[in-house]
Amino acid sequence: MAIVFLQKEKAQRNLILIFLAIILIMAYVIWSGFFKKEKELVLEEIPFFRPAEVEINFNVFKMPLLQDLREFSEIKPFEEKIGRENPFLPF
């Protein structure tokens, strides 16, 4: 009988420690989320990087390979009536 009571006390002690750890973690999260003041960012401290300038080489369009390309013929629209007036009616 004594062994059973000692095991229950040990299990309860472990559960109490786990419960206290959860309470402490929740208190820290609440404190850091609501009560802790955040450091204000000064724009001078933030490094500003300018992107590299882009140069477009238009001489590529003068290549002989691109000069030999032909345009597609224009696709004519479909002239017949497509579908039904009310597609939700049964056949």
C-alpha positions in Angstrom: 0.0 0.0 0.0 2.8 2.4 0.8 4.3 2.0 -2.6 1.1 3.0 -4.3 0.8 6.2 -2.2 4.4 7.2 -2.9 3.8 6.7 -6.7 0.7 9.0 -6.6 2.6 11.6 -4.6 5.5 11.5 -7.1 3.1 11.8 -10.0 1.3 14.7 -8.4 4.6 16.5 -7.7 5.6 16.1 -11.3 2.3 17.5 -12.5 2.6 20.4 -10.1 6.1 21.2 -11.5 4.8 21.0 -15.1 1.9 23.2 -14.2 4.3 25.8 -12.6 6.5 25.7 -15.7 3.5 26.4 -17.9 2.4 29.3 -15.7 5.9 30.8 -15.9 6.1 30.5 -19.6 2.7 32.1 -20.1 3.7 34.9 -17.7 6.8 35.6 -19.7 5.0 35.6 -23.0 2.3 38.0 -21.7 5.0 40.2 -20.1 7.1 40.3 -23.3 4.1 40.8 -25.5 2.2 43.6 -23.6 4.4 45.3 -21.1 7.9 45.3 -22.6 8.6 48.4 -24.6 10.1 47.9 -28.0 13.2 49.8 -29.1 12.2 52.4 -31.7 14.0 52.1 -35.0 16.0 55.2 -36.2 16.2 55.5 -39.9 19.8 56.4 -39.8 20.6 53.0 -38.2 18.9 51.0 -41.0 21.3 50.4 -43.9 19.9 51.6 -47.2 21.0 49.7 -50.3 20.4 51.1 -53.7 19.7 48.4 -56.3 22.1 48.2 -59.2 21.1 50.2 -62.2 19.7 48.1 -65.0 21.0 48.7 -68.5 18.9 47.4 -71.4 20.8 46.4 -74.5 18.5 47.1 -77.4 21.1 45.9 -79.9 19.9 42.4 -79.2 16.8 43.1 -81.4 19.1 43.8 -84.4 20.4 40.2 -84.4 20.0 38.4 -87.8 18.3 35.5 -86.0 15.5 37.7 -84.7 15.2 39.6 -88.1 14.2 36.3 -89.8 11.2 35.7 -87.6 7.8 35.9 -89.2 4.5 37.0 -87.6 1.7 34.6 -86.9 -1.3 34.7 -89.1 -4.3 36.3 -87.4 -6.7 33.7 -85.9 -10.2 34.2 -87.0 -12.9 34.2 -84.3 -15.3 31.2 -84.2 -18.5 32.1 -86.1 -20.9 29.4 -85.0 -23.0 29.6 -81.8 -21.3 27.8 -78.9 -23.2 26.2 -76.0 -26.8 26.6 -74.8 -28.6 29.7 -73.5 -29.1 28.1 -70.1 -26.5 25.4 -69.4 -28.2 24.3 -66.2 -31.4 22.9 -67.9 -31.4 19.2 -68.2 -31.0 17.7 -71.7 
